[in-house]
């Protein structure tokens, strides 16, 4: 009996070791520290979502507060498979910017979360990496809008604002690219909770694939257009996923956010999506909330 329980323990031990060897967590870095949004509330939620997925081990790089010396803010991006941007604020030091561009060019994964699309309006490489952005004085000089015309996204150079949204409202996402790993297997339309529906985003929009849109009615403060809210950008060897949802921690309880955030994180980090669509993923009419 004793020998058998030793053997059992040994076997379980070996199994545990081999599982942890075969499937090491990916390393992710959340960048925050300045944002016109409540990053102190949202970053811990993003960290928990990534870690609870079992796929990621997460560090957080928090910059100095607004107006302080940024020269010492030097995250080692190259150590990570994924960088999650929850930052909108002062310019980074030149060598930090170069390290970030090199990271993406060399195959790094980036997830642009909500208001990170408003960061760095004057940094050309950042705007190429995020594809579309808003606010910070962005206008037609930032690049075109992407507008859905006859089933295709076309570049619309019409002069005007870059970035905007009406009041918080519930909205439905419409999948525009069902064959991308991030959207594969999702229902063609699905509901999100009351949230800001970002519109009028504009930018270089190179190598950009719109995965999902949401319609922003004029009577609810929108452009009367199908606005891109989930999209990818390929920059060098790097993969970038932008998720415009999630104004505060409350909206991060929406399964429409959680599932697209995690699928986008895995794709940006690895180029694949191995996770299944959760059972509580919403359908076309009713949002799904996870407490
Ligand atoms: Zn917001």
py3Dmol code that shows the C-alpha trace and the ligand (Angstrom):
import py3Dmol

protein = """\
ATOM      1  CA  UNK A   1       0.000   0.000   0.000  1.00  0.00           C
ATOM      2  CA  UNK A   2       2.731   2.374   1.002  1.00  0.00           C
ATOM      3  CA  UNK A   3       4.643   1.727  -2.213  1.00  0.00           C
ATOM      4  CA  UNK A   4       1.519   2.221  -4.255  1.00  0.00           C
ATOM      5  CA  UNK A   5       0.728   5.575  -2.633  1.00  0.00           C
ATOM      6  CA  UNK A   6       4.339   6.657  -3.209  1.00  0.00           C
ATOM      7  CA  UNK A   7       4.025   5.684  -6.825  1.00  0.00           C
ATOM      8  CA  UNK A   8       0.725   7.512  -7.102  1.00  0.00           C
ATOM      9  CA  UNK A   9       2.243  10.610  -5.548  1.00  0.00           C
ATOM     10  CA  UNK A  10       5.223  10.349  -7.884  1.00  0.00           C
ATOM     11  CA  UNK A  11       2.995   9.982 -10.927  1.00  0.00           C
ATOM     12  CA  UNK A  12       0.846  12.935  -9.934  1.00  0.00           C
ATOM     13  CA  UNK A  13       3.979  14.924  -9.255  1.00  0.00           C
ATOM     14  CA  UNK A  14       5.379  14.128 -12.695  1.00  0.00           C
ATOM     15  CA  UNK A  15       2.042  14.963 -14.295  1.00  0.00           C
ATOM     16  CA  UNK A  16       1.902  18.331 -12.560  1.00  0.00           C
ATOM     17  CA  UNK A  17       5.460  19.121 -13.607  1.00  0.00           C
ATOM     18  CA  UNK A  18       4.893  18.080 -17.209  1.00  0.00           C
ATOM     19  CA  UNK A  19       1.673  20.111 -17.438  1.00  0.00           C
ATOM     20  CA  UNK A  20       3.404  23.203 -16.139  1.00  0.00           C
ATOM     21  CA  UNK A  21       6.290  22.614 -18.559  1.00  0.00           C
ATOM     22  CA  UNK A  22       4.016  22.051 -21.496  1.00  0.00           C
ATOM     23  CA  UNK A  23       1.851  25.095 -20.845  1.00  0.00           C
ATOM     24  CA  UNK A  24       3.763  27.979 -19.285  1.00  0.00           C
ATOM     25  CA  UNK A  25       1.658  31.115 -18.805  1.00  0.00           C
ATOM     26  CA  UNK A  26       2.314  33.882 -21.280  1.00  0.00           C
ATOM     27  CA  UNK A  27       3.784  37.030 -19.792  1.00  0.00           C
ATOM     28  CA  UNK A  28       1.659  40.150 -20.081  1.00  0.00           C
ATOM     29  CA  UNK A  29       2.340  43.745 -19.075  1.00  0.00           C
ATOM     30  CA  UNK A  30      -0.403  46.276 -18.336  1.00  0.00           C
ATOM     31  CA  UNK A  31       0.804  49.847 -18.850  1.00  0.00           C
ATOM     32  CA  UNK A  32      -1.040  52.550 -16.885  1.00  0.00           C
ATOM     33  CA  UNK A  33      -0.366  55.503 -14.557  1.00  0.00           C
ATOM     34  CA  UNK A  34      -2.062  58.343 -16.422  1.00  0.00           C
ATOM     35  CA  UNK A  35      -5.471  58.402 -18.067  1.00  0.00           C
ATOM     36  CA  UNK A  36      -8.480  60.725 -18.159  1.00  0.00           C
ATOM     37  CA  UNK A  37     -10.300  57.508 -17.234  1.00  0.00           C
ATOM     38  CA  UNK A  38     -10.177  55.678 -13.893  1.00  0.00           C
ATOM     39  CA  UNK A  39      -7.182  53.409 -14.599  1.00  0.00           C
ATOM     40  CA  UNK A  40      -6.773  52.660 -10.884  1.00  0.00           C
ATOM     41  CA  UNK A  41     -10.159  50.947 -10.999  1.00  0.00           C
ATOM     42  CA  UNK A  42      -9.878  49.187 -14.385  1.00  0.00           C
ATOM     43  CA  UNK A  43      -6.271  47.901 -14.395  1.00  0.00           C
ATOM     44  CA  UNK A  44      -6.857  45.439 -11.496  1.00  0.00           C
ATOM     45  CA  UNK A  45      -9.943  44.089 -13.300  1.00  0.00           C
ATOM     46  CA  UNK A  46      -7.988  43.602 -16.542  1.00  0.00           C
ATOM     47  CA  UNK A  47      -5.200  41.894 -14.569  1.00  0.00           C
ATOM     48  CA  UNK A  48      -7.641  39.512 -12.860  1.00  0.00           C
ATOM     49  CA  UNK A  49      -9.357  38.658 -16.147  1.00  0.00           C
ATOM     50  CA  UNK A  50      -6.024  37.794 -17.781  1.00  0.00           C
ATOM     51  CA  UNK A  51      -4.750  35.771 -14.819  1.00  0.00           C
ATOM     52  CA  UNK A  52      -8.021  33.928 -14.192  1.00  0.00           C
ATOM     53  CA  UNK A  53      -7.969  32.792 -17.821  1.00  0.00           C
ATOM     54  CA  UNK A  54      -4.971  30.653 -16.837  1.00  0.00           C
ATOM     55  CA  UNK A  55      -3.109  31.868 -19.919  1.00  0.00           C
ATOM     56  CA  UNK A  56      -1.266  34.889 -18.562  1.00  0.00           C
ATOM     57  CA  UNK A  57       1.034  35.941 -15.778  1.00  0.00           C
ATOM     58  CA  UNK A  58       0.630  39.714 -15.470  1.00  0.00           C
ATOM     59  CA  UNK A  59       2.911  42.554 -14.413  1.00  0.00           C
ATOM     60  CA  UNK A  60       1.835  46.200 -14.259  1.00  0.00           C
ATOM     61  CA  UNK A  61       4.057  49.135 -15.249  1.00  0.00           C
ATOM     62  CA  UNK A  62       2.683  52.327 -13.696  1.00  0.00           C
ATOM     63  CA  UNK A  63       4.150  55.586 -14.977  1.00  0.00           C
ATOM     64  CA  UNK A  64       4.829  58.643 -12.830  1.00  0.00           C
ATOM     65  CA  UNK A  65       1.814  60.971 -12.413  1.00  0.00           C
ATOM     66  CA  UNK A  66       1.030  63.644 -14.979  1.00  0.00           C
ATOM     67  CA  UNK A  67       3.589  66.439 -15.160  1.00  0.00           C
ATOM     68  CA  UNK A  68       6.396  64.458 -13.516  1.00  0.00           C
ATOM     69  CA  UNK A  69       9.735  63.406 -15.000  1.00  0.00           C
ATOM     70  CA  UNK A  70       9.050  60.482 -17.371  1.00  0.00           C
ATOM     71  CA  UNK A  71      12.697  59.647 -18.170  1.00  0.00           C
ATOM     72  CA  UNK A  72      12.833  56.826 -15.611  1.00  0.00           C
ATOM     73  CA  UNK A  73       9.743  55.103 -17.028  1.00  0.00           C
ATOM     74  CA  UNK A  74      11.400  52.317 -18.999  1.00  0.00           C
ATOM     75  CA  UNK A  75       9.320  49.122 -19.046  1.00  0.00           C
ATOM     76  CA  UNK A  76      11.194  46.179 -20.588  1.00  0.00           C
ATOM     77  CA  UNK A  77       8.545  45.446 -23.228  1.00  0.00           C
ATOM     78  CA  UNK A  78      10.715  42.740 -24.819  1.00  0.00           C
ATOM     79  CA  UNK A  79      10.130  40.416 -21.830  1.00  0.00           C
ATOM     80  CA  UNK A  80       6.429  40.131 -22.670  1.00  0.00           C
ATOM     81  CA  UNK A  81       4.197  38.348 -25.157  1.00  0.00           C
ATOM     82  CA  UNK A  82       1.484  40.953 -24.632  1.00  0.00           C
ATOM     83  CA  UNK A  83       1.361  44.628 -23.691  1.00  0.00           C
ATOM     84  CA  UNK A  84      -2.056  45.936 -22.622  1.00  0.00           C
ATOM     85  CA  UNK A  85      -2.310  49.694 -23.009  1.00  0.00           C
ATOM     86  CA  UNK A  86      -4.453  51.388 -20.349  1.00  0.00           C
ATOM     87  CA  UNK A  87      -2.476  54.618 -20.674  1.00  0.00           C
ATOM     88  CA  UNK A  88      -3.366  58.090 -21.968  1.00  0.00           C
ATOM     89  CA  UNK A  89      -1.181  60.926 -20.779  1.00  0.00           C
ATOM     90  CA  UNK A  90       2.235  62.556 -20.996  1.00  0.00           C
ATOM     91  CA  UNK A  91       4.700  61.611 -23.711  1.00  0.00           C
ATOM     92  CA  UNK A  92       7.074  58.766 -22.877  1.00  0.00           C
ATOM     93  CA  UNK A  93      10.833  59.349 -23.103  1.00  0.00           C
ATOM     94  CA  UNK A  94      12.276  58.928 -26.608  1.00  0.00           C
ATOM     95  CA  UNK A  95      14.057  55.658 -25.752  1.00  0.00           C
ATOM     96  CA  UNK A  96      10.878  54.221 -24.175  1.00  0.00           C
ATOM     97  CA  UNK A  97       8.956  55.061 -27.342  1.00  0.00           C
ATOM     98  CA  UNK A  98      11.640  53.447 -29.500  1.00  0.00           C
ATOM     99  CA  UNK A  99      11.640  50.332 -27.316  1.00  0.00           C
ATOM    100  CA  UNK A 100       7.861  50.036 -27.724  1.00  0.00           C
ATOM    101  CA  UNK A 101       8.032  50.433 -31.518  1.00  0.00           C
ATOM    102  CA  UNK A 102      10.848  47.853 -31.701  1.00  0.00           C
ATOM    103  CA  UNK A 103       8.822  45.481 -29.505  1.00  0.00           C
ATOM    104  CA  UNK A 104       5.843  45.616 -31.859  1.00  0.00           C
ATOM    105  CA  UNK A 105       7.961  45.474 -35.043  1.00  0.00           C
ATOM    106  CA  UNK A 106       9.729  42.380 -33.737  1.00  0.00           C
ATOM    107  CA  UNK A 107       6.492  40.482 -33.182  1.00  0.00           C
ATOM    108  CA  UNK A 108       5.121  41.739 -29.871  1.00  0.00           C
ATOM    109  CA  UNK A 109       1.416  41.607 -29.094  1.00  0.00           C
ATOM    110  CA  UNK A 110      -0.509  44.748 -28.150  1.00  0.00           C
ATOM    111  CA  UNK A 111      -4.011  45.207 -26.795  1.00  0.00           C
ATOM    112  CA  UNK A 112      -5.320  48.768 -27.039  1.00  0.00           C
ATOM    113  CA  UNK A 113      -8.007  49.125 -24.383  1.00  0.00           C
ATOM    114  CA  UNK A 114     -10.722  51.824 -24.584  1.00  0.00           C
ATOM    115  CA  UNK A 115      -9.216  55.312 -24.037  1.00  0.00           C
ATOM    116  CA  UNK A 116      -5.658  54.243 -24.944  1.00  0.00           C
ATOM    117  CA  UNK A 117      -6.834  55.160 -28.457  1.00  0.00           C
ATOM    118  CA  UNK A 118      -6.652  58.794 -27.314  1.00  0.00           C
ATOM    119  CA  UNK A 119      -2.984  58.640 -26.280  1.00  0.00           C
ATOM    120  CA  UNK A 120      -0.095  60.210 -28.182  1.00  0.00           C
ATOM    121  CA  UNK A 121      -1.885  62.114 -30.986  1.00  0.00           C
ATOM    122  CA  UNK A 122       1.472  63.477 -32.225  1.00  0.00           C
ATOM    123  CA  UNK A 123       3.450  60.193 -32.254  1.00  0.00           C
ATOM    124  CA  UNK A 124       3.226  58.840 -35.830  1.00  0.00           C
ATOM    125  CA  UNK A 125       4.364  55.262 -35.059  1.00  0.00           C
ATOM    126  CA  UNK A 126       1.881  54.946 -32.185  1.00  0.00           C
ATOM    127  CA  UNK A 127      -0.928  55.998 -34.490  1.00  0.00           C
ATOM    128  CA  UNK A 128       0.165  53.422 -37.089  1.00  0.00           C
ATOM    129  CA  UNK A 129       0.267  50.756 -34.381  1.00  0.00           C
ATOM    130  CA  UNK A 130      -3.230  51.516 -33.043  1.00  0.00           C
ATOM    131  CA  UNK A 131      -4.664  52.084 -36.536  1.00  0.00           C
ATOM    132  CA  UNK A 132      -7.502  54.384 -35.475  1.00  0.00           C
ATOM    133  CA  UNK A 133      -7.618  56.826 -32.578  1.00  0.00           C
ATOM    134  CA  UNK A 134      -9.575  59.769 -31.244  1.00  0.00           C
ATOM    135  CA  UNK A 135      -9.480  62.947 -29.183  1.00  0.00           C
ATOM    136  CA  UNK A 136      -6.253  64.819 -28.312  1.00  0.00           C
ATOM    137  CA  UNK A 137      -6.961  67.281 -31.134  1.00  0.00           C
ATOM    138  CA  UNK A 138      -7.211  64.541 -33.774  1.00  0.00           C
ATOM    139  CA  UNK A 139      -8.890  65.617 -37.006  1.00  0.00           C
ATOM    140  CA  UNK A 140      -8.468  64.916 -40.740  1.00  0.00           C
ATOM    141  CA  UNK A 141      -4.687  65.289 -40.391  1.00  0.00           C
ATOM    142  CA  UNK A 142      -4.713  62.069 -38.297  1.00  0.00           C
ATOM    143  CA  UNK A 143      -6.070  60.046 -41.230  1.00  0.00           C
ATOM    144  CA  UNK A 144      -9.439  58.910 -42.564  1.00  0.00           C
ATOM    145  CA  UNK A 145     -12.515  57.473 -40.907  1.00  0.00           C
ATOM    146  CA  UNK A 146     -13.350  53.908 -41.926  1.00  0.00           C
ATOM    147  CA  UNK A 147     -16.920  53.824 -43.207  1.00  0.00           C
ATOM    148  CA  UNK A 148     -19.009  50.837 -44.225  1.00  0.00           C
ATOM    149  CA  UNK A 149     -20.312  51.326 -47.771  1.00  0.00           C
ATOM    150  CA  UNK A 150     -21.928  48.468 -49.730  1.00  0.00           C
ATOM    151  CA  UNK A 151     -20.432  45.857 -47.403  1.00  0.00           C
ATOM    152  CA  UNK A 152     -16.874  47.216 -47.623  1.00  0.00           C
ATOM    153  CA  UNK A 153     -14.919  49.486 -45.304  1.00  0.00           C
ATOM    154  CA  UNK A 154     -13.753  52.517 -47.249  1.00  0.00           C
ATOM    155  CA  UNK A 155     -11.423  55.333 -46.248  1.00  0.00           C
ATOM    156  CA  UNK A 156     -13.393  58.544 -45.736  1.00  0.00           C
ATOM    157  CA  UNK A 157     -11.185  61.624 -45.780  1.00  0.00           C
ATOM    158  CA  UNK A 158     -14.011  64.049 -44.909  1.00  0.00           C
ATOM    159  CA  UNK A 159     -12.582  66.770 -42.632  1.00  0.00           C
ATOM    160  CA  UNK A 160     -13.825  66.762 -39.063  1.00  0.00           C
ATOM    161  CA  UNK A 161     -13.489  65.541 -35.533  1.00  0.00           C
ATOM    162  CA  UNK A 162     -11.496  62.498 -34.511  1.00  0.00           C
ATOM    163  CA  UNK A 163     -13.267  60.681 -31.681  1.00  0.00           C
ATOM    164  CA  UNK A 164     -16.579  61.211 -29.930  1.00  0.00           C
ATOM    165  CA  UNK A 165     -19.537  59.433 -28.397  1.00  0.00           C
ATOM    166  CA  UNK A 166     -23.090  60.018 -27.250  1.00  0.00           C
ATOM    167  CA  UNK A 167     -24.443  59.232 -23.779  1.00  0.00           C
ATOM    168  CA  UNK A 168     -24.024  55.740 -22.328  1.00  0.00           C
ATOM    169  CA  UNK A 169     -26.295  53.384 -24.249  1.00  0.00           C
ATOM    170  CA  UNK A 170     -26.736  49.656 -24.758  1.00  0.00           C
ATOM    171  CA  UNK A 171     -25.564  48.493 -28.167  1.00  0.00           C
ATOM    172  CA  UNK A 172     -25.262  45.410 -30.291  1.00  0.00           C
ATOM    173  CA  UNK A 173     -22.022  44.357 -31.918  1.00  0.00           C
ATOM    174  CA  UNK A 174     -22.130  43.036 -35.476  1.00  0.00           C
ATOM    175  CA  UNK A 175     -19.334  40.699 -36.529  1.00  0.00           C
ATOM    176  CA  UNK A 176     -17.829  41.864 -39.832  1.00  0.00           C
ATOM    177  CA  UNK A 177     -15.036  39.283 -40.127  1.00  0.00           C
ATOM    178  CA  UNK A 178     -16.303  35.899 -38.882  1.00  0.00           C
ATOM    179  CA  UNK A 179     -13.217  33.999 -40.065  1.00  0.00           C
ATOM    180  CA  UNK A 180     -10.680  35.783 -37.856  1.00  0.00           C
ATOM    181  CA  UNK A 181      -9.476  33.700 -34.862  1.00  0.00           C
ATOM    182  CA  UNK A 182     -10.834  36.335 -32.439  1.00  0.00           C
ATOM    183  CA  UNK A 183     -14.380  36.260 -33.853  1.00  0.00           C
ATOM    184  CA  UNK A 184     -14.553  32.683 -35.128  1.00  0.00           C
ATOM    185  CA  UNK A 185     -17.449  30.901 -33.417  1.00  0.00           C
ATOM    186  CA  UNK A 186     -19.049  34.041 -31.977  1.00  0.00           C
ATOM    187  CA  UNK A 187     -22.695  34.684 -32.850  1.00  0.00           C
ATOM    188  CA  UNK A 188     -23.066  37.111 -35.795  1.00  0.00           C
ATOM    189  CA  UNK A 189     -24.573  39.764 -33.483  1.00  0.00           C
ATOM    190  CA  UNK A 190     -24.317  40.104 -29.710  1.00  0.00           C
ATOM    191  CA  UNK A 191     -25.370  42.631 -27.077  1.00  0.00           C
ATOM    192  CA  UNK A 192     -23.127  44.700 -24.843  1.00  0.00           C
ATOM    193  CA  UNK A 193     -24.199  46.614 -21.705  1.00  0.00           C
ATOM    194  CA  UNK A 194     -24.745  50.392 -21.490  1.00  0.00           C
ATOM    195  CA  UNK A 195     -21.386  51.871 -22.443  1.00  0.00           C
ATOM    196  CA  UNK A 196     -19.761  54.609 -24.466  1.00  0.00           C
ATOM    197  CA  UNK A 197     -19.970  53.812 -28.165  1.00  0.00           C
ATOM    198  CA  UNK A 198     -16.805  55.277 -29.606  1.00  0.00           C
ATOM    199  CA  UNK A 199     -17.259  56.936 -32.965  1.00  0.00           C
ATOM    200  CA  UNK A 200     -15.489  59.134 -35.483  1.00  0.00           C
ATOM    201  CA  UNK A 201     -12.169  57.359 -34.818  1.00  0.00           C
ATOM    202  CA  UNK A 202      -9.577  58.220 -37.425  1.00  0.00           C
ATOM    203  CA  UNK A 203      -5.988  57.310 -38.120  1.00  0.00           C
ATOM    204  CA  UNK A 204      -3.579  55.824 -40.662  1.00  0.00           C
ATOM    205  CA  UNK A 205      -5.681  52.595 -40.674  1.00  0.00           C
ATOM    206  CA  UNK A 206      -2.969  50.589 -42.465  1.00  0.00           C
ATOM    207  CA  UNK A 207      -3.151  46.773 -42.437  1.00  0.00           C
ATOM    208  CA  UNK A 208      -6.343  47.089 -40.402  1.00  0.00           C
ATOM    209  CA  UNK A 209      -9.109  44.487 -40.212  1.00  0.00           C
ATOM    210  CA  UNK A 210     -12.460  45.491 -38.747  1.00  0.00           C
ATOM    211  CA  UNK A 211     -13.756  42.531 -36.739  1.00  0.00           C
ATOM    212  CA  UNK A 212     -16.952  44.062 -35.342  1.00  0.00           C
ATOM    213  CA  UNK A 213     -18.930  47.278 -35.499  1.00  0.00           C
ATOM    214  CA  UNK A 214     -21.787  48.854 -33.561  1.00  0.00           C
ATOM    215  CA  UNK A 215     -24.347  51.238 -35.035  1.00  0.00           C
ATOM    216  CA  UNK A 216     -24.320  54.729 -33.486  1.00  0.00           C
ATOM    217  CA  UNK A 217     -27.724  56.364 -34.133  1.00  0.00           C
ATOM    218  CA  UNK A 218     -27.762  60.131 -34.673  1.00  0.00           C
ATOM    219  CA  UNK A 219     -30.608  60.468 -32.155  1.00  0.00           C
ATOM    220  CA  UNK A 220     -28.289  58.958 -29.529  1.00  0.00           C
ATOM    221  CA  UNK A 221     -25.413  61.315 -30.265  1.00  0.00           C
ATOM    222  CA  UNK A 222     -23.711  59.195 -32.903  1.00  0.00           C
ATOM    223  CA  UNK A 223     -22.701  59.676 -36.516  1.00  0.00           C
ATOM    224  CA  UNK A 224     -25.454  57.443 -37.901  1.00  0.00           C
ATOM    225  CA  UNK A 225     -22.712  55.010 -38.930  1.00  0.00           C
ATOM    226  CA  UNK A 226     -21.537  51.488 -38.151  1.00  0.00           C
ATOM    227  CA  UNK A 227     -18.525  52.324 -35.988  1.00  0.00           C
ATOM    228  CA  UNK A 228     -15.521  49.941 -35.767  1.00  0.00           C
ATOM    229  CA  UNK A 229     -15.240  48.847 -32.124  1.00  0.00           C
ATOM    230  CA  UNK A 230     -13.134  45.668 -32.398  1.00  0.00           C
ATOM    231  CA  UNK A 231     -10.306  45.623 -34.924  1.00  0.00           C
ATOM    232  CA  UNK A 232      -6.794  44.381 -35.542  1.00  0.00           C
ATOM    233  CA  UNK A 233      -3.678  45.970 -37.006  1.00  0.00           C
ATOM    234  CA  UNK A 234      -0.581  44.193 -38.269  1.00  0.00           C
ATOM    235  CA  UNK A 235       2.537  46.303 -37.689  1.00  0.00           C
ATOM    236  CA  UNK A 236       5.861  44.748 -38.701  1.00  0.00           C
ATOM    237  CA  UNK A 237       5.731  41.246 -37.229  1.00  0.00           C
ATOM    238  CA  UNK A 238       3.491  42.476 -34.415  1.00  0.00           C
ATOM    239  CA  UNK A 239      -0.202  41.847 -33.835  1.00  0.00           C
ATOM    240  CA  UNK A 240      -2.399  44.593 -32.403  1.00  0.00           C
ATOM    241  CA  UNK A 241      -5.979  44.246 -31.183  1.00  0.00           C
ATOM    242  CA  UNK A 242      -8.072  47.258 -30.256  1.00  0.00           C
ATOM    243  CA  UNK A 243     -11.134  46.893 -28.036  1.00  0.00           C
ATOM    244  CA  UNK A 244     -12.997  50.207 -27.716  1.00  0.00           C
ATOM    245  CA  UNK A 245     -15.410  48.903 -25.057  1.00  0.00           C
ATOM    246  CA  UNK A 246     -15.230  49.291 -21.273  1.00  0.00           C
ATOM    247  CA  UNK A 247     -15.564  52.848 -19.933  1.00  0.00           C
ATOM    248  CA  UNK A 248     -15.357  51.838 -16.224  1.00  0.00           C
ATOM    249  CA  UNK A 249     -15.047  48.629 -14.198  1.00  0.00           C
ATOM    250  CA  UNK A 250     -18.850  48.256 -14.364  1.00  0.00           C
ATOM    251  CA  UNK A 251     -18.811  47.785 -18.148  1.00  0.00           C
ATOM    252  CA  UNK A 252     -15.965  45.254 -17.804  1.00  0.00           C
ATOM    253  CA  UNK A 253     -18.528  42.818 -16.325  1.00  0.00           C
ATOM    254  CA  UNK A 254     -20.143  42.482 -19.747  1.00  0.00           C
ATOM    255  CA  UNK A 255     -19.333  39.091 -21.231  1.00  0.00           C
ATOM    256  CA  UNK A 256     -19.217  40.806 -24.640  1.00  0.00           C
ATOM    257  CA  UNK A 257     -16.201  42.693 -23.282  1.00  0.00           C
ATOM    258  CA  UNK A 258     -14.640  39.862 -21.261  1.00  0.00           C
ATOM    259  CA  UNK A 259     -14.676  37.278 -24.045  1.00  0.00           C
ATOM    260  CA  UNK A 260     -13.495  39.615 -26.807  1.00  0.00           C
ATOM    261  CA  UNK A 261     -10.786  41.030 -24.519  1.00  0.00           C
ATOM    262  CA  UNK A 262      -9.435  37.568 -23.665  1.00  0.00           C
ATOM    263  CA  UNK A 263      -9.672  36.247 -27.222  1.00  0.00           C
ATOM    264  CA  UNK A 264      -7.936  39.383 -28.509  1.00  0.00           C
ATOM    265  CA  UNK A 265      -5.263  39.086 -25.813  1.00  0.00           C
ATOM    266  CA  UNK A 266      -4.491  35.486 -26.759  1.00  0.00           C
ATOM    267  CA  UNK A 267      -4.431  36.282 -30.478  1.00  0.00           C
ATOM    268  CA  UNK A 268      -2.169  39.315 -30.026  1.00  0.00           C
ATOM    269  CA  UNK A 269       0.216  37.242 -27.888  1.00  0.00           C
ATOM    270  CA  UNK A 270       0.271  34.051 -29.970  1.00  0.00           C
ATOM    271  CA  UNK A 271      -1.544  34.518 -33.286  1.00  0.00           C
ATOM    272  CA  UNK A 272      -4.057  31.847 -32.289  1.00  0.00           C
ATOM    273  CA  UNK A 273      -7.187  31.551 -30.176  1.00  0.00           C
ATOM    274  CA  UNK A 274      -7.547  28.248 -28.331  1.00  0.00           C
ATOM    275  CA  UNK A 275     -10.234  29.237 -25.800  1.00  0.00           C
ATOM    276  CA  UNK A 276     -13.844  28.272 -26.427  1.00  0.00           C
ATOM    277  CA  UNK A 277     -16.724  30.728 -26.532  1.00  0.00           C
ATOM    278  CA  UNK A 278     -18.143  30.847 -22.967  1.00  0.00           C
ATOM    279  CA  UNK A 279     -21.615  29.441 -22.290  1.00  0.00           C
ATOM    280  CA  UNK A 280     -22.797  32.820 -20.986  1.00  0.00           C
ATOM    281  CA  UNK A 281     -21.801  34.665 -24.182  1.00  0.00           C
ATOM    282  CA  UNK A 282     -24.680  36.977 -25.169  1.00  0.00           C
ATOM    283  CA  UNK A 283     -26.971  36.667 -28.152  1.00  0.00           C
ATOM    284  CA  UNK A 284     -28.469  39.447 -30.262  1.00  0.00           C
ATOM    285  CA  UNK A 285     -30.984  40.877 -27.767  1.00  0.00           C
ATOM    286  CA  UNK A 286     -29.802  40.694 -24.189  1.00  0.00           C
ATOM    287  CA  UNK A 287     -26.442  41.606 -22.656  1.00  0.00           C
ATOM    288  CA  UNK A 288     -24.763  39.068 -20.381  1.00  0.00           C
ATOM    289  CA  UNK A 289     -23.186  40.231 -17.128  1.00  0.00           C
ATOM    290  CA  UNK A 290     -20.696  38.330 -14.960  1.00  0.00           C
ATOM    291  CA  UNK A 291     -20.546  39.472 -11.325  1.00  0.00           C
TER     292      UNK A 291
END
"""
ligand_1 = """\
1
ZN
Zn -14.689 56.097 -21.635
"""
view = py3Dmol.view(width=600, height=400)
view.addModel(protein, "pdb")
view.setStyle({"model": 0}, {"cartoon": {"style": "trace"}})
view.addModel(ligand_1, "xyz")
view.setStyle({"model": 1}, {"stick": {}})
view.zoomTo()
view.show()
